[in-house]
Amino acid sequence: MQKNPDGVLLYTTWPGKDVAEACARTLVSERLAACANILGGALSIYRWQDTIEQAEEIVMVVKTTRQTAPECVARIAALHPYDVPVIADVALGQASGEEFLQWLNESVK
């Protein structure tokens, strides 16, 4: 495992696969992300406007760099249909190897 101070994962949820996929394609094509993984079948239970809600959602994990993360977060927010989307970043403390880190850094701006 390689120490990686620059790699970031962004976690966000979406109401459906089509909107998540459209956002992922935009992020990768604009070189704001190296990759986005779209995971289906998430059940979210949450409080909204003082009511407990439940919804099926899509989880998207975006691989980017610390330098590009702010622009990537702004782009996700602009494309997101939710009033209050979650876009959380998680720094990659370690990554699988030098080849992965090189690919990640070469794939974004």
MIVEXMAR-485762 format. One record per residue: x, y, z of N, C-alpha, C in turn; residue in three letters; chain. Coordinates in nm, 2 decimals. Layout:
# MIVEXMAR-485762
[[X Y Z] [X Y Z] [X Y Z] 'ALA' 'A'] ...
//
This chain:
# MIVEXMAR-485762
[[0.08 -0.12 0.00] [0.00 0.00 0.00] [0.09 0.12 0.00] 'MET' 'A'] [[0.05 0.22 -0.08] [0.12 0.35 -0.09] [0.05 0.46 -0.01] 'GLN' 'A'] [[0.12 0.54 0.06] [0.06 0.66 0.12] [0.02 0.75 0.01] 'LYS' 'A'] [[-0.10 0.81 0.03] [-0.15 0.89 -0.08] [-0.22 1.02 -0.02] 'ASN' 'A'] [[-0.15 1.13 0.00] [-0.21 1.25 0.05] [-0.31 1.32 -0.05] 'PRO' 'A'] [[-0.30 1.29 -0.18] [-0.37 1.36 -0.28] [-0.50 1.29 -0.32] 'ASP' 'A'] [[-0.52 1.16 -0.30] [-0.64 1.09 -0.35] [-0.76 1.12 -0.26] 'GLY' 'A'] [[-0.87 1.14 -0.32] [-1.00 1.16 -0.25] [-1.11 1.08 -0.31] 'VAL' 'A'] [[-1.19 1.02 -0.22] [-1.32 0.96 -0.27] [-1.43 1.06 -0.23] 'LEU' 'A'] [[-1.52 1.08 -0.32] [-1.64 1.16 -0.29] [-1.76 1.06 -0.28] 'LEU' 'A'] [[-1.84 1.07 -0.18] [-1.96 0.99 -0.16] [-2.08 1.07 -0.18] 'TYR' 'A'] [[-2.17 1.03 -0.26] [-2.29 1.10 -0.28] [-2.41 1.00 -0.32] 'THR' 'A'] [[-2.53 1.04 -0.29] [-2.64 0.95 -0.32] [-2.73 1.02 -0.42] 'THR' 'A'] [[-2.81 0.94 -0.50] [-2.89 0.99 -0.61] [-3.02 0.92 -0.61] 'TRP' 'A'] [[-3.13 0.98 -0.67] [-3.26 0.92 -0.67] [-3.28 0.81 -0.77] 'PRO' 'A'] [[-3.18 0.81 -0.87] [-3.20 0.70 -0.97] [-3.07 0.68 -1.05] 'GLY' 'A'] [[-3.06 0.57 -1.12] [-2.94 0.54 -1.19] [-2.91 0.63 -1.31] 'LYS' 'A'] [[-3.01 0.67 -1.38] [-2.99 0.76 -1.50] [-2.93 0.89 -1.46] 'ASP' 'A'] [[-2.97 0.96 -1.36] [-2.91 1.09 -1.32] [-2.77 1.07 -1.26] 'VAL' 'A'] [[-2.75 0.96 -1.19] [-2.62 0.93 -1.13] [-2.52 0.90 -1.25] 'ALA' 'A'] [[-2.56 0.83 -1.35] [-2.48 0.79 -1.46] [-2.45 0.92 -1.54] 'GLU' 'A'] [[-2.54 1.00 -1.56] [-2.52 1.13 -1.64] [-2.42 1.21 -1.57] 'ALA' 'A'] [[-2.43 1.22 -1.44] [-2.33 1.30 -1.36] [-2.19 1.24 -1.37] 'CYS' 'A'] [[-2.18 1.11 -1.36] [-2.06 1.04 -1.36] [-1.99 1.06 -1.50] 'ALA' 'A'] [[-2.06 1.05 -1.60] [-2.01 1.07 -1.74] [-1.96 1.22 -1.75] 'ARG' 'A'] [[-2.03 1.31 -1.70] [-1.99 1.45 -1.71] [-1.86 1.47 -1.63] 'THR' 'A'] [[-1.85 1.42 -1.51] [-1.73 1.44 -1.43] [-1.61 1.38 -1.49] 'LEU' 'A'] [[-1.62 1.26 -1.55] [-1.51 1.19 -1.61] [-1.47 1.26 -1.74] 'VAL' 'A'] [[-1.57 1.30 -1.82] [-1.54 1.37 -1.95] [-1.48 1.51 -1.93] 'SER' 'A'] [[-1.51 1.57 -1.82] [-1.46 1.70 -1.79] [-1.33 1.69 -1.71] 'GLU' 'A'] [[-1.28 1.57 -1.69] [-1.16 1.54 -1.62] [-1.16 1.59 -1.47] 'ARG' 'A'] [[-1.28 1.59 -1.41] [-1.29 1.63 -1.27] [-1.28 1.50 -1.19] 'LEU' 'A'] [[-1.30 1.39 -1.25] [-1.29 1.26 -1.18] [-1.22 1.16 -1.27] 'ALA' 'A'] [[-1.14 1.07 -1.21] [-1.08 0.96 -1.29] [-1.18 0.85 -1.31] 'ALA' 'A'] [[-1.28 0.83 -1.22] [-1.37 0.72 -1.22] [-1.49 0.75 -1.13] 'CYS' 'A'] [[-1.60 0.69 -1.16] [-1.72 0.70 -1.06] [-1.78 0.56 -1.06] 'ALA' 'A'] [[-1.80 0.51 -0.94] [-1.86 0.38 -0.92] [-2.01 0.40 -0.88] 'ASN' 'A'] [[-2.10 0.34 -0.95] [-2.24 0.36 -0.92] [-2.29 0.23 -0.87] 'ILE' 'A'] [[-2.34 0.24 -0.74] [-2.39 0.12 -0.67] [-2.54 0.13 -0.64] 'LEU' 'A'] [[-2.61 0.03 -0.69] [-2.76 0.04 -0.67] [-2.80 -0.03 -0.54] 'GLY' 'A'] [[-2.93 -0.02 -0.51] [-2.99 -0.09 -0.40] [-2.97 -0.04 -0.26] 'GLY' 'A'] [[-2.94 0.09 -0.25] [-2.92 0.14 -0.11] [-3.06 0.19 -0.06] 'ALA' 'A'] [[-3.09 0.15 0.06] [-3.21 0.19 0.13] [-3.16 0.30 0.23] 'LEU' 'A'] [[-3.22 0.42 0.21] [-3.18 0.53 0.30] [-3.30 0.56 0.39] 'SER' 'A'] [[-3.27 0.57 0.52] [-3.37 0.61 0.62] [-3.32 0.74 0.68] 'ILE' 'A'] [[-3.40 0.85 0.68] [-3.35 0.98 0.71] [-3.46 1.07 0.76] 'TYR' 'A'] [[-3.42 1.17 0.83] [-3.52 1.27 0.88] [-3.52 1.39 0.77] 'ARG' 'A'] [[-3.64 1.43 0.73] [-3.65 1.54 0.64] [-3.78 1.62 0.68] 'TRP' 'A'] [[-3.76 1.74 0.70] [-3.87 1.83 0.74] [-3.95 1.77 0.86] 'GLN' 'A'] [[-3.87 1.72 0.96] [-3.92 1.67 1.09] [-4.00 1.54 1.07] 'ASP' 'A'] [[-3.98 1.47 0.96] [-4.05 1.34 0.94] [-3.94 1.24 0.91] 'THR' 'A'] [[-3.96 1.11 0.96] [-3.87 1.00 0.92] [-3.92 0.95 0.78] 'ILE' 'A'] [[-3.82 0.95 0.69] [-3.85 0.91 0.55] [-3.77 0.79 0.52] 'GLU' 'A'] [[-3.81 0.72 0.41] [-3.73 0.61 0.36] [-3.74 0.61 0.21] 'GLN' 'A'] [[-3.62 0.58 0.14] [-3.62 0.59 0.00] [-3.51 0.49 -0.05] 'ALA' 'A'] [[-3.54 0.44 -0.17] [-3.43 0.36 -0.24] [-3.35 0.47 -0.31] 'GLU' 'A'] [[-3.22 0.45 -0.30] [-3.12 0.54 -0.36] [-3.01 0.47 -0.43] 'GLU' 'A'] [[-2.94 0.55 -0.51] [-2.82 0.50 -0.58] [-2.70 0.57 -0.51] 'ILE' 'A'] [[-2.60 0.49 -0.48] [-2.47 0.55 -0.42] [-2.37 0.56 -0.53] 'VAL' 'A'] [[-2.31 0.68 -0.53] [-2.20 0.70 -0.63] [-2.07 0.74 -0.55] 'MET' 'A'] [[-1.96 0.67 -0.58] [-1.83 0.70 -0.52] [-1.74 0.75 -0.64] 'VAL' 'A'] [[-1.69 0.87 -0.62] [-1.61 0.93 -0.72] [-1.47 0.94 -0.68] 'VAL' 'A'] [[-1.38 0.90 -0.77] [-1.23 0.90 -0.74] [-1.17 1.03 -0.81] 'LYS' 'A'] [[-1.11 1.11 -0.72] [-1.05 1.24 -0.77] [-0.93 1.27 -0.69] 'THR' 'A'] [[-0.88 1.39 -0.71] [-0.76 1.43 -0.63] [-0.80 1.54 -0.54] 'THR' 'A'] [[-0.72 1.57 -0.44] [-0.75 1.68 -0.34] [-0.75 1.81 -0.41] 'ARG' 'A'] [[-0.67 1.83 -0.51] [-0.67 1.96 -0.58] [-0.79 1.98 -0.66] 'GLN' 'A'] [[-0.85 1.87 -0.72] [-0.97 1.88 -0.81] [-1.10 1.87 -0.73] 'THR' 'A'] [[-1.09 1.82 -0.61] [-1.21 1.79 -0.53] [-1.31 1.91 -0.52] 'ALA' 'A'] [[-1.26 2.03 -0.49] [-1.36 2.14 -0.47] [-1.44 2.17 -0.60] 'PRO' 'A'] [[-1.37 2.16 -0.71] [-1.44 2.18 -0.84] [-1.53 2.07 -0.87] 'GLU' 'A'] [[-1.49 1.95 -0.84] [-1.58 1.83 -0.86] [-1.70 1.84 -0.77] 'CYS' 'A'] [[-1.68 1.87 -0.65] [-1.80 1.89 -0.55] [-1.90 1.99 -0.61] 'VAL' 'A'] [[-1.85 2.10 -0.65] [-1.93 2.21 -0.71] [-2.01 2.16 -0.83] 'ALA' 'A'] [[-1.94 2.08 -0.92] [-2.01 2.03 -1.04] [-2.12 1.93 -1.00] 'ARG' 'A'] [[-2.09 1.84 -0.90] [-2.19 1.75 -0.86] [-2.31 1.82 -0.80] 'ILE' 'A'] [[-2.29 1.92 -0.72] [-2.40 2.00 -0.66] [-2.48 2.07 -0.77] 'ALA' 'A'] [[-2.41 2.12 -0.88] [-2.49 2.18 -0.99] [-2.57 2.08 -1.07] 'ALA' 'A'] [[-2.53 1.96 -1.08] [-2.60 1.86 -1.15] [-2.70 1.78 -1.07] 'LEU' 'A'] [[-2.70 1.79 -0.94] [-2.78 1.71 -0.85] [-2.92 1.76 -0.84] 'HIS' 'A'] [[-3.02 1.67 -0.84] [-3.16 1.71 -0.83] [-3.21 1.73 -0.69] 'PRO' 'A'] [[-3.14 1.69 -0.59] [-3.18 1.71 -0.45] [-3.17 1.85 -0.40] 'TYR' 'A'] [[-3.26 1.90 -0.32] [-3.24 2.03 -0.26] [-3.12 2.03 -0.17] 'ASP' 'A'] [[-3.09 1.93 -0.10] [-2.98 1.92 -0.01] [-2.90 1.79 -0.03] 'VAL' 'A'] [[-2.82 1.78 -0.14] [-2.75 1.66 -0.16] [-2.63 1.64 -0.06] 'PRO' 'A'] [[-2.60 1.51 -0.04] [-2.48 1.48 0.04] [-2.37 1.46 -0.06] 'VAL' 'A'] [[-2.26 1.53 -0.03] [-2.14 1.51 -0.11] [-2.02 1.52 -0.01] 'ILE' 'A'] [[-1.98 1.40 0.04] [-1.88 1.39 0.14] [-1.75 1.34 0.09] 'ALA' 'A'] [[-1.64 1.40 0.13] [-1.51 1.36 0.08] [-1.44 1.28 0.19] 'ASP' 'A'] [[-1.37 1.18 0.14] [-1.29 1.09 0.23] [-1.15 1.08 0.17] 'VAL' 'A'] [[-1.05 1.13 0.24] [-0.92 1.13 0.19] [-0.87 0.98 0.19] 'ALA' 'A'] [[-0.79 0.95 0.08] [-0.74 0.81 0.07] [-0.61 0.81 0.15] 'LEU' 'A'] [[-0.61 0.76 0.27] [-0.49 0.75 0.35] [-0.38 0.66 0.28] 'GLY' 'A'] [[-0.43 0.56 0.22] [-0.34 0.47 0.15] [-0.42 0.42 0.02] 'GLN' 'A'] [[-0.34 0.38 -0.08] [-0.40 0.33 -0.20] [-0.32 0.21 -0.24] 'ALA' 'A'] [[-0.38 0.13 -0.34] [-0.33 0.00 -0.37] [-0.19 0.00 -0.43] 'SER' 'A'] [[-0.14 0.11 -0.48] [-0.01 0.10 -0.54] [0.02 0.22 -0.63] 'GLY' 'A'] [[0.15 0.23 -0.67] [0.20 0.35 -0.74] [0.12 0.36 -0.88] 'GLU' 'A'] [[0.09 0.24 -0.94] [0.02 0.25 -1.07] [-0.12 0.31 -1.06] 'GLU' 'A'] [[-0.19 0.28 -0.95] [-0.32 0.34 -0.93] [-0.31 0.49 -0.91] 'PHE' 'A'] [[-0.21 0.53 -0.82] [-0.19 0.67 -0.79] [-0.16 0.75 -0.92] 'LEU' 'A'] [[-0.07 0.69 -1.00] [-0.03 0.75 -1.13] [-0.15 0.77 -1.22] 'GLN' 'A'] [[-0.23 0.66 -1.23] [-0.35 0.67 -1.32] [-0.45 0.78 -1.26] 'TRP' 'A'] [[-0.47 0.78 -1.13] [-0.56 0.88 -1.07] [-0.51 1.02 -1.11] 'LEU' 'A'] [[-0.39 1.05 -1.08] [-0.34 1.18 -1.11] [-0.34 1.22 -1.25] 'ASN' 'A'] [[-0.31 1.12 -1.34] [-0.31 1.15 -1.49] [-0.45 1.17 -1.54] 'GLU' 'A'] [[-0.55 1.12 -1.47] [-0.69 1.12 -1.53] [-0.77 1.24 -1.50] 'SER' 'A'] [[-0.72 1.32 -1.40] [-0.79 1.45 -1.37] [-0.70 1.56 -1.41] 'VAL' 'A'] [[-0.76 1.68 -1.41] [-0.69 1.80 -1.45] [-0.56 1.82 -1.37] 'LYS' 'A'] 
//
